Amino acid sequence: MKNLKRLFVGASVAIVLEASATTLASAATLGPQEIVFDTANINTWLYKDPTNPTYEVVQGVSRKSLNDFNNQGNVAKAIQALTDENRETNVELWTSAETITANVGFSAKLGKNTVRVESVTLADWSNNNGQLAKSWLNGFLTAYDSVLLPEWKSLIPSKYDEMLTALTTKGLYSSGDPNIGSLSFDTDTNELKADLVGHLDRAGLYIDTRPTVTDTRRNINGKPNPNYGKPMSNPTYLKPKYDARYATGSKVLDDVIAAIAAVSVQQGKYFQMSEIAKITFNDQLDYAFAFAATDSGAIAGDRNKTTDSTSHTGIYTWTKKFQSPPTSVPEPGTIFGTLAVAGLAYRIRRKGVVSK
């Protein structure tokens, strides 16, 4: 009977400890659940047939076409984009215009955690003593420090406050309507991850990167141009576009961005910057953005195919460790309580055996 008792109690301890270990080991990557959108000002890009997507060859690269895109206000499609296994399918927060005037988005559960993901307004750039402006500007300058030419490096310290003021007063126009591809939380590391879908290479948004253009000069010095309508070297190759949609309000910062874009092209590198999402995790506020992207393998099906070869081709991953609500695990008292019950069961069982 002593051996039986030891075996029973030992097994009980093993079961309890195994259950505790299983609880601890069950930590995993959690996806969003109970997703609630507070706006119809959204659009999504999905595949019409996820199991057999349509492919397009764009600049020599075969890409899956995100050809399910007329989904404005469709919450079911938006939830699908956030919960499928494709990081490149995505939902855009605020899609009706480039000017973002409200924080709109969705809330969700990540296990016991609550998260809210929103568009970014002008007010966000100046809130909390310019937290977003400082974080973005410092992140940008750090990311491209190796690309900055010496003359820009020497100029930036004296112009830093000017650039920061421009961001706090104007922000980055057209950057606050992020396309969210996926959202997850790692309970092992307490790390929140968001995938933002955008351009794999943004250089063409800031500078003219075309090495050749069509010669549109009908006459030169009053005489017919024999090369009219033919390709010619681009006279403004790698020159800034100064597109109003991407201007920052600071000529210095605009010049720095254009210069970095140009050097990136000359070095055969991508010029990468994500859009920005406002994220509140268990009442902890931060902003998601990144300056490095991986190829999504896809492309927006509704783009202008004549001028746009980069929409939705890049995935920018942002991560941050947050404090998470504690995961419930068996307390020592629970373990000994279980042992006590196990011991009682053994005694009852032993008594029953003896009574026979």
N, C-alpha and C positions, 0 to 999 in steps of 0.2 A: 504493500500500500504506500510506503514511503516513496518508492520509485515512481508509482503512479501519480502521487501528489506532486513530486518534483516535475514530472513530465507535463502535468496539466498546468501548473503555475508557470513553468518555463514557456509552454506554448502560448499561454495568455499574454505573458510579457512580450513574446515575439510578435504576436498579432498586433498588440497595441503599438509597439515600437515601429512595426512595419507600416501600420496605418499612419503613424505620425510622419515617418519618412516619406510615405507616398504623398501625403499632403504637402510636404516641403518640396518634393521632387516634381509635383504637378505644376509648378510654376512654368508658364509658357507665354508665348506671344498671343496677346488678345486682340481680336478685331472689334470694330465698333458694332454695338447692338443698340436697339431702341433708338434708332436715328430719327430725329425730328427736325425738319426744316421750318424756319420761321419766315420763309419768303418764297415767292414764285419767280423771283428774279434770278433764275439759275438756268443753266443749259448743260447738256451732257454729250460726251462723245464716247460711243460704244461701237461694237461690231454688230452688223445685222445678223451675221452667222458666226458666233465665236468659235465653233468647231471647224469651220471652213472659211476663214477670212479672205477677203479680196486683197490681192497684192498690187502695188504700183511700183514701177521703177522710177526713182527720183534721183537725178544726178548720178546715175549708175548704181544706186543702192535699191534693192528690193525691200519695200516696206509694206506692212499691213495697213490697209486703209481703215481709219476710224469713220466708217461710212454710215453709222447710225447717229445723226447729229441734230435733227430737227426736233429737239426735245425740251424746248423752253417751258419752264414751269412744271415739268413732269417729275414729281417726287419719286415715283416708283423707279424710274430710270436712274435718277440721281443716287438712290440707295443701292441699286445694282452696280453702278460704277464704283461705289465705295466698298462693296462687299464681295465683288467677284475676285478671281485670282489674278487679274490682269492689272498691273500697276499703271499701265499706260491709259486705260480707260479712265475717264475723269469727269468731274462736275465743276463747272465754273461758278464761282460765287459773284453775283452781280454781273449780268450779261447784257443789260439793255443799253448801256452807254459807257464811254471811257471815264466819264466823271463819276467818281464813287462818292455818294453823299450819305451813306448809312452803313453801319456794321450789320451785314446780313449773312446768314449762314445756317449752320446746323449744330445741334447738341447731340451727344451720344453717351453711351456707357461703355467703358472699357473695364470689364469686370466690376469691381466696386468703385471704380473711378468715374468721375464725370468729366467730360471734355466739351468745349465749345470752339468751333472753328468759324472764323468770320472774314469778311472783306476788310480792307484797311482804308480808312478815310484820312483826310488831311489832318483832322484833329489828332490822330494817333501819332503823327510825326512830331508834334510839339508836347504831347502829354508826358507826364512824369519827367519834367525837365529835359525833354528831348531824348528820352531813352532810345526810341527806335532810330532816330536820326543819327545819334552817336554810334549805336551798335552797327547800323548798316554802313556808315561811312568808314568806320575803323575796319570792319570786315572786308569791305571792298578794297581799301588801300593795302591791307595786309595780303589779301589773296593775289593781288597783282603787283606786289612790291618788286618781284624779279623782272617784271616787264617794263616798269617805269624807267624812262630814260633819265640820265643824271640831271638834265635841266629841269625835269618835272619834279624830281625828288627834292631838289634845292628850292623849288618854288612852293611846294605844298605846305610846309610848316607856316609860312607867312600868310597863306590863303586858306588855312584850315577853318578858321572861324567864319570866313565868308561862305565857304561851302556848307558848313554846318547850319548857318543861318538860312541859306537857301532851302535846305532840306526841311528845317523846322517850320518854315513859312509856306512852302509850296509842296514839299514831298516829292516823290517820284511819280509823276503823272502816268497813269495807265498801268501801274504796277500793283495796285491794290485789289484787283479782281482775279485772285489766284484760281488756278485749275488744280483741284485736289484729286490725286490718283488713288491714294491709299492712306490709311491711318492705323497705327498699331501701338500696343504697349507691351513691353517685355517685363514680366513680373520678377524675373531673376535680377535684372539690372536696374529696374525702375526707370527704364528709358522709353520715352515717347518718340515715335518716328512718324514723320509725315512726308509723303512723296508729292512734290509739286511738278506738274507737267508743263513744259514750255519749249523753248527753242534750244536745240543742241548747240547752235551757234548764233549769237545775236549780233555779230559784227555788221551784217547788212542792214540792221535797223538804225545804225548810227553813222555809218560811212558808206560811200559808194565803192563796193568791192568788185564791180564788174571790170574785168581786164579789157574787154572790148564792148563797144556800143555800135549802133547803126549810125552811119554818117548821114545826118539829116540836112546838111548844107547843100541847098540846090545850086547856089552860086558862090564862087570865091573870087573876090576882087572884081565883081561884075561879069565874070565868065562862068559858064556851066561847070559844075563840079563833076568830073568823070567818075568819082567814087561815090556819088549820091546813092543812098540805099544799101551800101555795102558795109561790112564790118570795118571798124577802125579802132585804134587804141583809144581807150577811155581817157579823155583829157583831165577828168576829175578823179581818176582812180585813187582809192584810199583817202579821199577828202571827206570831211564831215558833211553829213546831210543837214544837220540841225533841224530835224523833224520836230515840229511842235509837240507831238505826242510824247517824245522822249526827252525834251529839254528839261533841265532841272531848275532853271531860274538863276543859275550861277554860270557865267561864261567860262570861268576857270574850271569848274567841275565838268561842264560840257566838253571843254577842250581836252581835259584829262581822260574822260571816257572815250572820246573819239581817238585820241592818241594811243590809248591802250588797245582799242579795237584794231587800229591800223597795224601796230607792232605785232599783235597776235596773228593777224593774217599773214604778215611778212614772214613770221617764224613758223607758219604752217600749223598754228594752234587755233583752237576754238576760243571765241570770246563769250563767256558764260556768266549770266546773272539770272536768278529766278525772280518770279513775282513774289509777293509777300502775303502771308496769311497771319491773322491775329488769332492766337491760341490761348485759351484759358483752361488750365488743367487743375481740377480741384481748387479753384479760386486763385491759382497761381498764373499770372499773366506773362506771356512772352510773344515774340514774333518769329515766324518761321520763314527763313530765306537761306539761299546757298549760292556759292559762286563756282560750283563744279557739277557737271551733269554726266549721266551715262546715257547711251543711246537707247531710246525706247523701242526701236525696231518698228515704230508705227509712224503715221502721219495723219493730220486732220483731213478728212474726206471733203470738207466744205471749203478748203482754202482756195485762194486764187492761184490756179495751177500755172499761170503765166509768170507770176512774180513771187510766189511764196513756195519755198522748198524746205521750210524748217519748222512749221507749226506742229507742235506736239511731238517733236522728234527727240526731245531730251527729258530726262527724269532727274530732278534735283531733290536730293534726300536731306532732310533736316532732322537732327536728333537732339534730345536734351534729357538729362536725368531730372526727374521730379520726385518729390516725396509722395508716396502712395499710402492710402489707408492700409493698416496692417492686415496681413492675411491671417485668418483664424487657424491656429494649430492647437492640438491638445495640450492643456496645461498639465504640469506635474500632478496636480491634485486629481485631474481626470484619469491619468494613468493609474495612480494608486487606487482611485475609486473603482476602476475597472478590475484591478487585481482583487480588491475586496469582494466584489461581486463574484469574480471567478472562484475565489476561495470559498465563499458561501455556497456556491453551486456544488463545489467539490465536496464540502462537508455534508450537504444534503444528500448528494449522490452516495457518499461513503456510508452515511447513516442508513440509507435505504439498503445498501448492500449488506451491512452488518445485521440489520433487522431480519434479513432472511436467514 
